[in-house]
Amino acid sequence: MTSLIFEINKKAKIKTEVFKGSPIYYIDDFYQDVNSVKNFILSHEAPLWKKEEKPSYNGVFFEDRRLVVDVEGQEQVTEFFRGLCGEGPLFNPQSLRTNYTKFTDRSFNLYKDSHWFPHNDSGYTALIYLNEGEMPGTNLYEPLTNPPYFPVREHYQPWVSKELWKCVKNLEAKFNRAVFFDGKKFSHGMAIEDDRFFSEWRLNQVIFFDGIPTHYHGGKT
């Protein structure tokens, strides 16, 4: 049963940091059996994301793939994060969603001078990192121009000059760590600082919330 695969580690501790007036949550050892979660995800095909959009370099210079599938047991994970932020889920609570990213052309990987696609989400965003070891994870940005420059399409113009956006905080990733932050308040994007993801996939699970307070916390209304 997949409900057992997505069991949350009851001994995991929540660490909270307040940044610019907004809580950011860190939960290490999030899943009870993270290897089963990862194996379940890897056993499913993840199509190229937004492959219908043109023009696009997805599948040319890099691969951005998503697994989107409803899974029994995922609702308990969604409910856990809902209890922290008090917002409703943006999608079906059983919706399992992942990010798969891999680079294939070094001349296109402009991390030394640029940031990857600063953007905002609808509300709180949970990321559960599934790569072994530690890595930079996710950057929070502030614009250096007024109005801010937002690229229109991630797959056509993903890199944005560091002269236009400043990284104000890095949310460090490690295997089986969940990070939960206000993706509507903070412009953010994946932190790429080296060539690691030419040889392996950058993999995480993501859960989006809608930004609408429901006054729901920990099972109480």
N, C-alpha and C positions, 0 to 999 in steps of 0.2 A: 504494500500500500504506500502510495506516495506521501500520504499524510505523515507517516513515520519518517520519511526521508527529510522533510522540511521541519523537523522538530527543533525548536530553539533551545539552546543550552540554558537550563534553569539556573546555573551557577554563574553565568556571564554577568559581569558588573557594568553598569552604565556610568560613564564619565561624562560630565557636562562642562562645557566651556562657553562662556558668554563672550561673543565677539560682536562689537558694534551694536550692542543692545539685544542681540539675538542668540538664543542657545544653539550650540552645536553639540551633538551627542556622538560619543565614540563607544563602541561595544566590541571588545575583543572576544575571540572564541565564540562567535555568535551562534553558529549552528552546532548542534550536538554531534552530528556526523557530516562534516563539511565535504568529505571526499565522496560520499554518496550523492550529495547535492551536485557537486561538480561533474561526477560521472553521469548523472541523469541529464544534465544540461548538454554535455558533450555527446550524448547518444542521440541527440536530435539535430537535424539539419537546420542551420541558421542562414536564411537567404540574405542577399545583399539588401541593405536598407535603402528605401526610396529609389529603387533602381529605375523607376519610370521617369524620374526627374532628368531633364536635359537643359543645358550641358552638365556633365558630371564626370569627375575623375575617380569615382568609386568603382573599383574593379579594374582600374588602370594603374594609378600610382599608389593606391592603398585599398584595403578592403574594410568596409564598415558593415558589419552584419548584425542582425537582430534575430533572436529567438523570441517569438511571442506565442505562447500556448497556455491554455487554461489547465491548471493542475490542482487536483485535490490536495489540500494541505497548505497551499500558498496563502489561503485566507487567514490562517493563524499568524503568518508573518506580517501580512498587511494590517491586521488588527493590532498587533503589537506596536507598530509604528504609529498607527492612528491614535493609540492611547497616549503617545508622547506629544503629538502636535495638535490634536484636536481638530484636524481637518479630515474631510472625506477623501477616499481614494479616487484618483482621476479615472481609473479603469476598473473593470471587474475585479473584486478582491482576490479572485482565484487566478488572475492573469500573471503568469511568470514572464518576465521580460529581462533580456540580457543585452549587454554590449560586447561585441567581438570586434577588435580592431587589430589590423596588421598592416605594416608598411612594406612596399615592394620596390620603391624607387628612391634611392638616397638623395638624389638631386632635388626631390620634392619635399624632403623632410627638413623644414626650415626652423627647427626648434631653437637654434642659437639666436636668431633675430626676431622670432615671432612666437605668439601664443596660439593655441588651437581654439578657434571658434568660441569666443565669449558669447554666452547666451543666458537667458533666464527661463525658468520653468514656471508652471502654473502655481506651484505652492511648494511645500516641503518635498525634499527628494532624499530617498534612502539609497545608498550604494553599499553593496556587500562585495568586497574584493576577493577574487578567486585565483589570483596568481601567487605562486610560491614566493616566500621571502617578503622583502619590503620594497616599496617604490614610492615615487612622489605622489601618486594618486590623483587628486583633483585640486585645481587652483581656483581661488576666488579672486575676482578682478575688480578694479575701479577704472573708469574711463579717464583718459588724459585729454579728451576733447569735449566740447559742448556744442552741439549734442554728441552723444557717444556714437562711435562708428560700429554698427553691427553688420557683419557680412550677411548677405541675403540667403545664400545657400552654402551649407556646410560642405557639401561634396564638390563644390566648384571653387569656392574661395575660403577654404578652411583656416588658412594661416592669416593672422592679423599681426601687424608690426607691433613690437614692444613700445614703439613711440606713441601708439594709440591707446594701449591698455597697460595697466600696471598690476602685477600680481601682488595682492595685499595679504594673502594667506594661502598656505599650502596645507591641504588635508592629507596627511600621510597615510598611505595604504599599507596593509600587511594582510597576509593570507587569513581569511575568515574574520576580517574586521568589518563591522558595519559602521558607516558614517552617515549621520542624518542632519541635514541643514536646510535652511530656508532658501530653496532654489529660485523663489520669486524675488526675494530681497537681494540676493547676491548673484551677480553675473558670474558665471563659472565655466569651466571647460576642463577636459582631461589634461593632466600635466605630462608633457612629453619633454624629456630632458636629455635623452641619449638615443642610441640605436637599438635598444633592447627588443623593441617590438618588430624587428625584421625577422627575428629567429623564433619568436613565439607570439601567441595571441594575447593581447590585453583583454582580460575577461572579468566582467563583474555582472552582478544582478542589480537591477534598478527598480524602484517602486516610486511612483509619482503620486502626489496628493494635489487636491484641486484648489488650495488656497482659501477655501471658504470655511471659517470657523464653525464647528458644530457643537462646541462646548462639551466635547466628549473627551474625557481623560480617565484612563484606567478602569473602564467599565461603568463609569458614573455619568449620568446626563444632568 
